[in-house]
Amino acid sequence: MVIMRVHLVLLLSLIFGSIRAQTIYEYPVIKEYGGIYSIDQATVLADAQQRYDIVIDVYSGEDPAQLNKALNNVARMINLHAISGVHPDSIHVVLAIHGNATKTVLKDGAFASRYGVDNPNNDLIIALSDAGVKLTVCGQSLIGRKIDIDEVHKHVEIATSMLTTVTNYQHKGYTLLRF
């Protein structure tokens, strides 16, 4: 009976140890953002030999005092491709930021004057830019939300619109995602 309990404890330790090991975030490319889990048993992986050209329609933005989940999801996507073996030079991402996400591209001063806190997305914007992501914001959304171009983060480019950014990059063969 004691031997059986010891075996049960060992078995449970192995099972829960294995599960716990899989619940530790990894950050292979974009450090501190877009944490992912390694799935050793995964058989469906990104093709490490493929080049990925992706334009993302980033429109969601919830609580301005919190990190934008859509921008963090871009970091996750890049990290997920990397964990499958895709080299960072083989993934090209363009963001077409608009709608409720427009506020995420404000410089701290402009953000604080509107929302009472510094922009929690600043470091993420820099990390995405450093990883080669091209961040653009819709000029139409800026005007509609009365945001001056001088208030936009320096790592974000001004686009005529989200619509022209998306159609331009789709015409070049980029895959469209919406966050």
DRENPA-3360 file (N, C-alpha, C; in nm, 2 decimals, always signed):
BEGIN
1 = MVIMRVHL = +0.08/-0.12/+0.00/+0.00/+0.00/+0.00/+0.09/+0.13/+0.00 ~ +0.19/+0.13/+0.08/+0.28/+0.24/+0.09/+0.35/+0.26/-0.05 ~ +0.39/+0.15/-0.11/+0.46/+0.16/-0.24/+0.37/+0.22/-0.34 ~ +0.24/+0.18/-0.34/+0.14/+0.23/-0.43/+0.12/+0.38/-0.41 ~ +0.12/+0.43/-0.29/+0.11/+0.57/-0.26/+0.23/+0.65/-0.31 ~ +0.35/+0.59/-0.29/+0.47/+0.65/-0.34/+0.47/+0.66/-0.49 ~ +0.43/+0.56/-0.56/+0.41/+0.56/-0.71/+0.31/+0.67/-0.75 ~ +0.20/+0.67/-0.68/+0.10/+0.77/-0.71/+0.15/+0.91/-0.69;
9 = VLLLSLIF = +0.22/+0.94/-0.59/+0.28/+1.07/-0.56/+0.38/+1.10/-0.67 ~ +0.47/+1.01/-0.71/+0.56/+1.03/-0.81/+0.50/+1.06/-0.95 ~ +0.39/+0.98/-0.98/+0.32/+1.00/-1.10/+0.26/+1.14/-1.11 ~ +0.19/+1.18/-1.00/+0.13/+1.31/-1.00/+0.23/+1.42/-1.00 ~ +0.34/+1.40/-0.94/+0.45/+1.50/-0.95/+0.50/+1.52/-1.09 ~ +0.51/+1.41/-1.16/+0.55/+1.42/-1.30/+0.45/+1.49/-1.39 ~ +0.32/+1.45/-1.37/+0.21/+1.51/-1.45/+0.21/+1.66/-1.42 ~ +0.20/+1.70/-1.29/+0.18/+1.84/-1.26/+0.31/+1.92/-1.29;
17 = GSIRAQTI = +0.43/+1.85/-1.28/+0.55/+1.92/-1.31/+0.55/+1.95/-1.46 ~ +0.51/+1.85/-1.54/+0.50/+1.87/-1.69/+0.40/+1.99/-1.72 ~ +0.29/+1.99/-1.66/+0.19/+2.09/-1.68/+0.24/+2.23/-1.64 ~ +0.31/+2.23/-1.52/+0.36/+2.36/-1.47/+0.47/+2.41/-1.57 ~ +0.55/+2.32/-1.62/+0.66/+2.37/-1.71/+0.61/+2.43/-1.83 ~ +0.48/+2.39/-1.87/+0.42/+2.45/-1.99/+0.35/+2.58/-1.96 ~ +0.34/+2.62/-1.84/+0.27/+2.74/-1.81/+0.36/+2.86/-1.78 ~ +0.49/+2.84/-1.81/+0.58/+2.95/-1.79/+0.59/+3.03/-1.92;
25 = YEYPVIKE = +0.57/+3.16/-1.92/+0.58/+3.24/-2.04/+0.72/+3.24/-2.10 ~ +0.73/+3.24/-2.23/+0.85/+3.25/-2.30/+0.84/+3.38/-2.39 ~ +0.95/+3.44/-2.41/+0.96/+3.56/-2.49/+1.08/+3.55/-2.59 ~ +1.07/+3.47/-2.70/+1.19/+3.45/-2.78/+1.24/+3.57/-2.86 ~ +1.15/+3.66/-2.90/+1.19/+3.77/-2.98/+1.16/+3.90/-2.91 ~ +1.04/+3.93/-2.87/+1.00/+4.05/-2.81/+0.99/+4.02/-2.66 ~ +1.09/+4.07/-2.59/+1.11/+4.05/-2.45/+1.01/+4.13/-2.37 ~ +0.95/+4.07/-2.27/+0.86/+4.13/-2.17/+0.72/+4.15/-2.23;
33 = YGGIYSID = +0.70/+4.12/-2.36/+0.56/+4.14/-2.41/+0.53/+4.02/-2.50 ~ +0.40/+3.99/-2.51/+0.36/+3.88/-2.60/+0.40/+3.74/-2.55 ~ +0.40/+3.72/-2.42/+0.44/+3.59/-2.36/+0.36/+3.48/-2.42 ~ +0.43/+3.37/-2.44/+0.37/+3.25/-2.50/+0.41/+3.13/-2.43 ~ +0.34/+3.02/-2.45/+0.37/+2.89/-2.39/+0.44/+2.80/-2.50 ~ +0.54/+2.73/-2.46/+0.60/+2.63/-2.54/+0.51/+2.50/-2.54 ~ +0.47/+2.45/-2.66/+0.39/+2.33/-2.66/+0.48/+2.22/-2.73 ~ +0.55/+2.14/-2.65/+0.64/+2.04/-2.71/+0.57/+1.94/-2.79;
41 = QATVLADA = +0.44/+1.91/-2.76/+0.37/+1.81/-2.84/+0.30/+1.86/-2.97 ~ +0.32/+1.99/-2.99/+0.25/+2.05/-3.11/+0.31/+1.99/-3.24 ~ +0.22/+1.95/-3.33/+0.26/+1.90/-3.46/+0.22/+1.99/-3.57 ~ +0.14/+2.09/-3.54/+0.11/+2.20/-3.64/+0.19/+2.32/-3.60 ~ +0.29/+2.35/-3.68/+0.38/+2.46/-3.65/+0.39/+2.56/-3.77 ~ +0.43/+2.68/-3.74/+0.46/+2.77/-3.85/+0.58/+2.71/-3.93 ~ +0.57/+2.73/-4.06/+0.68/+2.68/-4.15/+0.80/+2.77/-4.14 ~ +0.91/+2.72/-4.08/+1.03/+2.80/-4.06/+1.10/+2.84/-4.19;
49 = QQRYDIVI = +1.06/+2.78/-4.30/+1.13/+2.82/-4.43/+1.05/+2.92/-4.50 ~ +0.93/+2.96/-4.45/+0.84/+3.05/-4.52/+0.87/+3.19/-4.48 ~ +0.84/+3.28/-4.57/+0.85/+3.43/-4.54/+0.70/+3.47/-4.51 ~ +0.68/+3.54/-4.40/+0.55/+3.59/-4.36/+0.54/+3.74/-4.37 ~ +0.45/+3.78/-4.46/+0.42/+3.92/-4.48/+0.27/+3.94/-4.42 ~ +0.26/+4.02/-4.32/+0.13/+4.03/-4.25/+0.10/+4.18/-4.23 ~ -0.02/+4.22/-4.27/-0.07/+4.35/-4.23/-0.19/+4.33/-4.13 ~ -0.18/+4.41/-4.02/-0.28/+4.39/-3.91/-0.36/+4.51/-3.89;
57 = DVYSGEDP = -0.49/+4.49/-3.90/-0.59/+4.60/-3.88/-0.61/+4.60/-3.72 ~ -0.55/+4.70/-3.66/-0.55/+4.71/-3.51/-0.65/+4.82/-3.48 ~ -0.77/+4.77/-3.43/-0.88/+4.87/-3.40/-0.93/+4.87/-3.26 ~ -0.89/+4.77/-3.18/-0.95/+4.76/-3.05/-0.86/+4.83/-2.94 ~ -0.92/+4.88/-2.85/-0.85/+4.95/-2.74/-0.95/+4.97/-2.62 ~ -0.92/+4.91/-2.51/-1.02/+4.91/-2.40/-0.97/+5.03/-2.31 ~ -0.95/+4.99/-2.18/-0.91/+5.09/-2.08/-0.78/+5.15/-2.11 ~ -0.77/+5.28/-2.13/-0.65/+5.35/-2.17/-0.54/+5.34/-2.07;
65 = AQLNKALN = -0.57/+5.31/-1.94/-0.47/+5.29/-1.84/-0.40/+5.16/-1.84 ~ -0.45/+5.07/-1.93/-0.40/+4.93/-1.94/-0.32/+4.91/-2.07 ~ -0.23/+4.82/-2.07/-0.16/+4.78/-2.20/-0.27/+4.74/-2.30 ~ -0.25/+4.79/-2.42/-0.35/+4.75/-2.53/-0.33/+4.60/-2.57 ~ -0.43/+4.52/-2.55/-0.43/+4.38/-2.57/-0.40/+4.35/-2.72 ~ -0.45/+4.43/-2.81/-0.42/+4.41/-2.95/-0.27/+4.42/-2.99 ~ -0.21/+4.53/-2.93/-0.07/+4.55/-2.96/+0.01/+4.43/-2.89 ~ -0.03/+4.39/-2.77/+0.04/+4.28/-2.71/+0.03/+4.15/-2.79;
73 = NVARMINL = -0.09/+4.14/-2.86/-0.11/+4.02/-2.94/-0.02/+4.02/-3.06 ~ +0.02/+4.13/-3.11/+0.11/+4.14/-3.22/+0.25/+4.08/-3.17 ~ +0.29/+4.12/-3.05/+0.41/+4.06/-3.00/+0.40/+3.91/-2.98 ~ +0.28/+3.87/-2.93/+0.26/+3.72/-2.92/+0.27/+3.65/-3.05 ~ +0.21/+3.71/-3.16/+0.22/+3.65/-3.29/+0.36/+3.63/-3.33 ~ +0.44/+3.73/-3.32/+0.58/+3.72/-3.36/+0.66/+3.62/-3.27 ~ +0.63/+3.62/-3.14/+0.70/+3.52/-3.05/+0.65/+3.38/-3.09 ~ +0.52/+3.36/-3.12/+0.47/+3.23/-3.16/+0.54/+3.18/-3.29;
81 = HAISGVHP = +0.56/+3.26/-3.38/+0.63/+3.22/-3.51/+0.77/+3.18/-3.47 ~ +0.83/+3.26/-3.39/+0.97/+3.24/-3.35/+0.99/+3.10/-3.28 ~ +0.89/+3.07/-3.19/+0.91/+2.94/-3.12/+0.89/+2.82/-3.22 ~ +0.83/+2.85/-3.33/+0.82/+2.74/-3.43/+0.94/+2.74/-3.53 ~ +1.03/+2.83/-3.50/+1.16/+2.83/-3.58/+1.17/+2.93/-3.69 ~ +1.07/+3.02/-3.70/+1.07/+3.12/-3.80/+1.17/+3.23/-3.75 ~ +1.27/+3.26/-3.84/+1.37/+3.36/-3.80/+1.30/+3.50/-3.81 ~ +1.33/+3.59/-3.71/+1.27/+3.72/-3.71/+1.28/+3.80/-3.84;
89 = DSIHVVLA = +1.39/+3.77/-3.92/+1.40/+3.84/-4.05/+1.30/+3.79/-4.15 ~ +1.23/+3.68/-4.12/+1.14/+3.62/-4.22/+0.99/+3.66/-4.19 ~ +0.97/+3.74/-4.09/+0.84/+3.79/-4.06/+0.83/+3.94/-4.07 ~ +0.75/+3.99/-4.16/+0.73/+4.13/-4.19/+0.59/+4.17/-4.15 ~ +0.58/+4.26/-4.06/+0.45/+4.30/-4.00/+0.43/+4.45/-4.01 ~ +0.31/+4.49/-4.06/+0.27/+4.63/-4.07/+0.14/+4.64/-3.99 ~ +0.13/+4.74/-3.90/+0.01/+4.77/-3.83/-0.06/+4.89/-3.89 ~ -0.19/+4.87/-3.91/-0.28/+4.98/-3.95/-0.37/+5.01/-3.83;
97 = IHGNATKT = -0.32/+5.10/-3.75/-0.39/+5.14/-3.62/-0.49/+5.24/-3.64 ~ -0.61/+5.22/-3.59/-0.72/+5.31/-3.60/-0.83/+5.29/-3.50 ~ -0.94/+5.36/-3.51/-1.05/+5.33/-3.42/-1.01/+5.35/-3.27 ~ -1.06/+5.27/-3.19/-1.04/+5.28/-3.04/-0.89/+5.26/-3.01 ~ -0.81/+5.20/-3.10/-0.67/+5.18/-3.07/-0.59/+5.31/-3.10 ~ -0.65/+5.41/-3.16/-0.57/+5.53/-3.20/-0.50/+5.59/-3.08 ~ -0.57/+5.59/-2.96/-0.51/+5.65/-2.84/-0.38/+5.59/-2.80 ~ -0.36/+5.46/-2.84/-0.24/+5.39/-2.79/-0.11/+5.45/-2.85;
105 = VLKDGAFA = -0.12/+5.53/-2.95/+0.00/+5.58/-3.01/+0.04/+5.72/-2.97 ~ -0.03/+5.78/-2.87/+0.00/+5.91/-2.81/+0.13/+5.91/-2.73 ~ +0.20/+6.02/-2.75/+0.31/+6.05/-2.66/+0.26/+6.07/-2.52 ~ +0.35/+6.05/-2.42/+0.31/+6.05/-2.28/+0.23/+6.18/-2.24 ~ +0.29/+6.30/-2.28/+0.22/+6.42/-2.24/+0.08/+6.43/-2.29 ~ +0.06/+6.40/-2.42/-0.07/+6.40/-2.48/-0.16/+6.30/-2.41 ~ -0.11/+6.18/-2.39/-0.18/+6.07/-2.33/-0.23/+6.11/-2.19 ~ -0.13/+6.16/-2.11/-0.16/+6.20/-1.97/-0.26/+6.32/-1.96;
113 = SRYGVDNP = -0.26/+6.41/-2.06/-0.36/+6.52/-2.05/-0.50/+6.47/-2.08 ~ -0.51/+6.36/-2.16/-0.64/+6.30/-2.19/-0.69/+6.20/-2.08 ~ -0.60/+6.12/-2.03/-0.64/+6.00/-1.95/-0.58/+6.00/-1.81 ~ -0.49/+6.10/-1.78/-0.44/+6.11/-1.64/-0.33/+6.02/-1.60 ~ -0.28/+5.94/-1.70/-0.16/+5.86/-1.68/-0.07/+5.86/-1.80 ~ +0.05/+5.82/-1.78/+0.14/+5.80/-1.89/+0.10/+5.69/-1.98 ~ +0.13/+5.69/-2.10/+0.09/+5.58/-2.20/+0.15/+5.45/-2.16 ~ +0.07/+5.35/-2.12/+0.13/+5.22/-2.08/+0.18/+5.14/-2.20;
121 = NNDLIIAL = +0.16/+5.19/-2.32/+0.20/+5.12/-2.44/+0.34/+5.16/-2.50 ~ +0.40/+5.27/-2.44/+0.52/+5.32/-2.49/+0.63/+5.22/-2.51 ~ +0.66/+5.14/-2.41/+0.77/+5.04/-2.42/+0.74/+4.93/-2.52 ~ +0.61/+4.89/-2.52/+0.57/+4.79/-2.62/+0.58/+4.85/-2.76 ~ +0.54/+4.97/-2.79/+0.56/+5.03/-2.92/+0.71/+5.03/-2.96 ~ +0.80/+5.07/-2.87/+0.94/+5.06/-2.90/+0.99/+4.92/-2.93 ~ +0.94/+4.83/-2.84/+0.98/+4.68/-2.86/+0.93/+4.63/-3.00 ~ +0.81/+4.66/-3.04/+0.76/+4.62/-3.17/+0.84/+4.68/-3.28;
129 = SDAGVKLT = +0.87/+4.81/-3.27/+0.95/+4.88/-3.37/+1.09/+4.82/-3.38 ~ +1.15/+4.80/-3.26/+1.28/+4.74/-3.26/+1.29/+4.60/-3.33 ~ +1.17/+4.53/-3.32/+1.16/+4.40/-3.38/+1.13/+4.40/-3.53 ~ +1.12/+4.53/-3.58/+1.10/+4.54/-3.73/+0.96/+4.57/-3.77 ~ +0.87/+4.58/-3.67/+0.73/+4.60/-3.70/+0.71/+4.75/-3.75 ~ +0.64/+4.77/-3.86/+0.61/+4.90/-3.90/+0.47/+4.94/-3.85 ~ +0.48/+5.04/-3.76/+0.35/+5.09/-3.70/+0.30/+5.21/-3.77 ~ +0.18/+5.21/-3.81/+0.12/+5.32/-3.88/-0.01/+5.35/-3.81;
137 = VCGQSLIG = -0.05/+5.48/-3.80/-0.18/+5.52/-3.75/-0.26/+5.59/-3.86 ~ -0.39/+5.57/-3.86/-0.48/+5.63/-3.96/-0.49/+5.78/-3.93 ~ -0.46/+5.86/-4.03/-0.47/+6.00/-4.03/-0.61/+6.04/-4.01 ~ -0.71/+5.97/-4.07/-0.85/+6.00/-4.05/-0.89/+5.98/-3.91 ~ -0.84/+5.88/-3.84/-0.88/+5.86/-3.70/-0.82/+5.97/-3.61 ~ -0.70/+6.01/-3.65/-0.64/+6.12/-3.57/-0.72/+6.24/-3.58 ~ -0.76/+6.28/-3.70/-0.85/+6.40/-3.71/-0.98/+6.38/-3.64 ~ -1.04/+6.27/-3.66/-1.17/+6.24/-3.60/-1.17/+6.24/-3.45;
145 = RKIDIDEV = -1.05/+6.21/-3.39/-1.04/+6.21/-3.24/-0.96/+6.34/-3.19 ~ -0.95/+6.43/-3.29/-0.88/+6.56/-3.25/-0.74/+6.54/-3.19 ~ -0.66/+6.45/-3.25/-0.53/+6.43/-3.21/-0.43/+6.49/-3.31 ~ -0.35/+6.58/-3.26/-0.25/+6.65/-3.35/-0.14/+6.55/-3.39 ~ -0.09/+6.57/-3.51/+0.02/+6.48/-3.55/+0.14/+6.49/-3.46 ~ +0.16/+6.60/-3.40/+0.28/+6.62/-3.31/+0.26/+6.54/-3.18 ~ +0.14/+6.49/-3.16/+0.12/+6.42/-3.03/+0.14/+6.27/-3.05 ~ +0.18/+6.23/-3.17/+0.19/+6.08/-3.20/+0.34/+6.04/-3.17;
153 = HKHVEIAT = +0.34/+5.92/-3.11/+0.47/+5.86/-3.07/+0.57/+5.86/-3.19 ~ +0.70/+5.88/-3.16/+0.79/+5.90/-3.27/+0.82/+5.77/-3.35 ~ +0.78/+5.65/-3.29/+0.80/+5.52/-3.36/+0.68/+5.48/-3.45 ~ +0.58/+5.58/-3.46/+0.46/+5.55/-3.54/+0.45/+5.64/-3.65 ~ +0.43/+5.59/-3.77/+0.42/+5.67/-3.89/+0.27/+5.71/-3.92 ~ +0.25/+5.82/-3.98/+0.12/+5.87/-4.01/+0.08/+5.82/-4.15 ~ -0.04/+5.75/-4.16/-0.09/+5.70/-4.29/-0.21/+5.79/-4.33 ~ -0.24/+5.79/-4.45/-0.36/+5.86/-4.50/-0.48/+5.80/-4.43;
161 = SMLTTVTN = -0.48/+5.67/-4.43/-0.59/+5.60/-4.36/-0.56/+5.46/-4.34 ~ -0.63/+5.39/-4.25/-0.62/+5.25/-4.23/-0.66/+5.18/-4.36 ~ -0.76/+5.22/-4.42/-0.81/+5.16/-4.54/-0.71/+5.15/-4.65 ~ -0.64/+5.26/-4.68/-0.54/+5.26/-4.78/-0.42/+5.18/-4.74 ~ -0.38/+5.18/-4.61/-0.27/+5.10/-4.57/-0.30/+4.96/-4.59 ~ -0.41/+4.91/-4.55/-0.45/+4.77/-4.56/-0.45/+4.73/-4.71 ~ -0.52/+4.81/-4.79/-0.54/+4.77/-4.93/-0.40/+4.77/-5.00 ~ -0.32/+4.87/-4.97/-0.18/+4.88/-5.03/-0.10/+4.76/-5.00;
169 = YQHKGYTL = -0.10/+4.71/-4.87/-0.02/+4.60/-4.83/-0.08/+4.47/-4.88 ~ -0.21/+4.46/-4.89/-0.28/+4.34/-4.94/-0.24/+4.32/-5.09 ~ -0.24/+4.43/-5.16/-0.20/+4.43/-5.30/-0.06/+4.38/-5.32 ~ +0.02/+4.40/-5.22/+0.16/+4.35/-5.22/+0.17/+4.21/-5.18 ~ +0.06/+4.14/-5.14/+0.06/+4.00/-5.10/+0.06/+3.98/-4.95 ~ +0.05/+4.08/-4.87/+0.04/+4.06/-4.73/-0.09/+4.00/-4.69 ~ -0.09/+3.91/-4.59/-0.20/+3.85/-4.53/-0.26/+3.95/-4.43 ~ -0.40/+3.96/-4.43/-0.47/+4.05/-4.34/-0.51/+3.98/-4.21;
177 = LRF = -0.48/+4.03/-4.10/-0.54/+3.99/-3.97/-0.60/+4.11/-3.90 ~ -0.70/+4.08/-3.81/-0.77/+4.19/-3.74/-0.75/+4.17/-3.59 ~ -0.71/+4.27/-3.52/-0.69/+4.25/-3.37/-0.77/+4.37/-3.31;
% end
